[in-house]
């Protein structure tokens, strides 16, 4: 079965610090990868996604993520965080090849809370 | 476009009561999903639907039921509420499963006492 691991439960940074949130998945086949963000009291919104092609993906608000197939990783990065980036971040994966059944559904990690101190 | 809407926003139930969480999307998406979110546990899929009249179980379906009579609506039913169902419930939809960018509703915070 697929699973997604986000190793950091809570990350605390000061403004302007650089951010890297880890995401590893367990699935041997071709996958689609996503990062979602949930701002306090709000619903999940898509930050960025990877389907194929350039493994370095740029998303909204200056976020980017790098897909490293050999490491089964899709880490999220931002060079300089702002107080407004305080949120919970979720990595998610689904199978890119098997559709019409449960394998096409997203599997979410447990999330990483990011607190940015002003 | 309103996107994905959910009602109610908050609800408190007593043990054994029943209720329906409503979810509507106006994007003509085929796929709809119900998740529950518990602190530190991420999102767990309860049920999903690939189109009107077709539903299937997700990871944590026990204690819940769904129906999908129209493309737009995907209600989630709790028949006998239990404290373990205290959670935040999110409905989501997507146009197709392959690229599966899901759009989420604002959530329903449910407390069972």
Interface residues (C-beta under 8 A of the other chain):
Chain A: X9 X32 X34 X42 X43 X44 X45 X46 X49 X51 X90 X94 X96 X99 X100 X102 X104 X105 X106 X108 X109 X110 X111
Chain B: X33 X35 X40 X41 X42 X43 X44 X45 X48 X50 X56 X58 X90 X92 X97 X98 X99 X100 X101 X102 X104 X105 X106 X107
